[in-house]
Amino acid sequence: MFSHFSKYTRPEPEKSALITIDLQNDFVLPGAPAEGEGAARVAAMTGAMVQYYRECGLPIVHIVRIYSPENNAVNVDACRREAIENGLQLVLPGTDGMQPVSDIIPEGVVADGELLLTGKPQRISATEHILYKPRWGSFYETKLDVMLREQGVTTAVIAGTWFANCIRTTIYEATAREYRVVALRDAIAGIHQAGEADLEKIQCGVCNCAEWRELLSTVTRP
């Protein structure tokens, strides 16, 4: 599938981590404050891939946003800061809206907003964590790079919402750090043909979940 990629960019499934981005109730559930078109479908597709990664024993990192009015200059994007100051209820600490959607999180797991705002990852299992990011990109002032390298990850597999903002920014941040990158087309809200063409130019792989799962099966299953 990626045979035309160079030896430096060709994805390595057996050394990959699945990174889910902003799949939280306030961004996904119907009628939520910042519901994105297609986000619920993407969450379901991502959930199936999360389960597969768990079965394979490969790393998973759920990236979340948390907007805290008490420290909005630090953890609220400038374009949303005034709205939060004026009372917009969006991914606030301790709210259901801040929680990752049930599709991707094991039953009974609750994201700890206070812990996550410190920058520390919340451990779900030895290979699965939740991590807070203060801006669009998942690598910006986070421990994501350290976490991935500690687990021997060379390939970042990206899913979530929204392509124009956090997905695209995270992809470029990953390539800047020499990661091989795969974007799961049917698990990314808002992705479009022109965007896919841009990703191909930097040899970021774009494929469907089923295609990536099939490739994974050849290196993770006996």
C-alpha positions in Angstrom: 0.0 0.0 0.0 2.8 2.4 0.8 5.5 0.8 -1.4 6.1 4.2 -3.1 7.1 5.9 0.1 10.7 6.3 1.0 12.5 4.2 3.5 12.2 7.1 5.9 8.5 7.6 5.7 7.1 4.1 5.0 4.8 3.2 7.9 5.8 0.5 10.3 2.6 -1.1 11.6 4.2 -3.2 14.3 5.8 0.0 15.8 2.7 2.1 15.6 0.6 3.9 18.1 -3.1 4.9 17.6 -3.7 8.6 18.5 -7.3 9.7 18.9 -7.9 13.4 18.9 -10.7 15.4 20.6 -13.3 12.6 20.5 -15.1 14.1 23.5 -18.8 14.5 24.2 -18.9 18.2 23.5 -17.4 17.7 20.1 -19.2 14.6 19.0 -22.7 14.0 20.6 -25.7 15.2 18.6 -26.7 18.7 19.8 -23.4 19.2 21.7 -22.0 22.8 21.8 -19.3 22.1 19.2 -20.7 19.1 17.4 -18.9 18.5 14.1 -20.5 17.0 11.0 -19.8 13.3 10.8 -18.1 13.2 14.2 -20.4 10.5 15.6 -19.6 8.2 12.7 -15.9 8.9 13.1 -16.1 8.1 16.8 -17.7 4.7 16.0 -15.0 3.9 13.4 -12.3 4.9 15.8 -13.8 2.8 18.6 -13.4 -0.3 16.5 -9.8 0.6 15.7 -9.1 1.3 19.4 -10.4 -2.2 20.3 -8.1 -3.8 17.6 -5.1 -1.9 19.0 -6.0 -3.2 22.5 -6.1 -6.8 21.2 -2.7 -6.3 19.5 -1.2 -4.8 22.6 -0.1 -1.7 20.8 0.0 1.8 22.3 -3.1 4.1 22.3 -3.2 7.7 23.4 -6.5 9.6 23.7 -5.8 13.3 23.3 -8.3 15.7 24.9 -9.0 19.4 25.2 -10.0 21.0 28.5 -11.0 24.7 28.7 -10.6 26.1 32.2 -11.9 29.6 32.6 -9.7 30.1 35.7 -6.6 29.8 33.5 -8.0 30.6 30.0 -4.9 32.4 28.8 -3.0 29.1 29.1 -5.4 26.5 28.0 -8.0 28.1 25.8 -7.3 28.9 22.1 -7.3 32.6 21.4 -10.2 32.3 18.9 -12.4 30.8 21.6 -11.1 32.6 24.7 -13.6 35.4 24.7 -16.5 33.0 24.3 -15.4 30.9 27.2 -15.0 34.1 29.3 -18.6 35.0 28.3 -19.9 31.7 29.6 -19.6 29.2 26.8 -19.8 25.7 28.4 -17.3 23.7 26.3 -15.1 20.8 27.5 -15.0 22.3 31.0 -13.2 20.4 33.8 -15.6 18.0 35.7 -18.3 18.1 33.1 -19.7 15.2 31.0 -18.9 17.2 27.9 -15.2 17.0 28.6 -15.3 13.2 28.8 -14.1 11.1 25.9 -16.9 9.4 24.1 -17.9 6.0 25.2 -16.9 4.5 21.8 -13.2 4.8 22.7 -12.9 4.5 26.4 -13.3 1.3 28.5 -16.5 1.2 30.5 -16.0 2.8 34.0 -13.0 4.9 33.0 -13.5 8.6 33.8 -11.0 11.2 32.6 -9.5 13.2 35.5 -9.6 16.8 34.4 -7.6 18.1 37.3 -4.8 15.5 36.8 -4.8 16.0 33.0 -4.5 19.8 33.3 -1.1 19.3 35.1 0.2 17.8 31.9 0.5 14.3 33.3 -0.9 11.4 31.3 -3.8 9.4 32.9 -3.1 5.7 32.7 -5.8 3.4 31.6 -3.5 0.4 31.1 0.1 -0.3 30.4 -0.5 0.6 26.7 -3.4 3.1 26.9 -3.4 6.6 28.2 -5.4 9.9 28.1 -3.4 13.1 27.6 -4.4 16.8 27.6 -3.2 19.2 24.9 -3.4 23.0 25.4 -3.6 23.9 21.7 -4.5 22.5 18.3 -1.4 20.2 18.0 -1.1 17.1 20.1 2.7 17.6 20.5 2.6 21.2 21.6 3.8 21.5 25.2 2.7 17.9 25.9 4.5 14.6 26.9 3.3 12.8 23.7 6.7 12.7 22.0 8.4 11.3 25.2 5.6 8.8 25.7 5.8 7.4 22.1 9.6 7.2 22.1 9.6 5.3 25.4 7.4 2.7 23.8 9.5 2.4 20.6 6.9 4.0 18.4 8.0 5.1 14.9 4.5 5.4 13.3 1.7 7.7 14.5 -1.8 6.6 13.3 -4.2 9.5 13.5 -8.0 9.5 14.1 -10.5 12.0 15.4 -11.8 15.5 14.8 -11.5 18.0 13.2 -9.2 17.7 10.2 -8.8 21.4 9.5 -7.5 22.2 13.0 -6.2 19.6 15.4 -5.8 16.6 13.0 -3.8 18.5 10.4 -1.7 20.3 13.0 -0.8 17.1 14.8 0.2 15.4 11.5 2.6 18.2 10.7 4.0 18.2 14.2 4.6 14.5 14.0 6.4 14.6 10.7 8.6 17.5 12.1 9.6 15.0 14.8 10.5 12.3 12.2 7.5 10.1 12.9 6.0 8.1 10.0 2.3 9.1 9.9 -0.9 7.4 8.8 -4.2 9.3 8.6 -7.3 7.0 8.9 -9.6 8.5 6.3 -12.9 7.1 7.5 -12.0 7.9 11.2 -11.2 11.6 10.6 -14.1 14.2 10.6 -13.8 16.8 7.9 -11.1 15.3 5.8 -11.4 16.1 2.1 -9.8 15.2 -1.2 -7.6 18.3 -1.4 -6.4 17.7 2.2 -5.6 14.1 1.3 -3.5 15.3 -1.6 -1.6 17.7 0.7 -0.8 14.8 3.0 0.4 12.7 0.2 2.9 15.4 -0.8 4.6 14.9 2.6 4.3 11.1 2.4 1.7 10.9 5.1 -0.2 7.7 4.4 -3.9 8.0 3.9 -6.1 4.9 4.1 -9.3 3.4 5.4 -9.5 1.7 8.8 -10.1 -1.7 7.1 -7.0 -1.3 5.0 -4.8 -0.4 8.0 -6.3 -3.2 10.1 -5.5 -5.7 7.3 -1.9 -4.4 7.1 -1.6 -4.6 10.9 -2.8 -8.2 10.9 0.1 -9.3 8.7 2.6 -8.2 11.4 0.8 -8.6 14.7 -1.0 -12.0 14.2 0.6 -15.4 14.1 
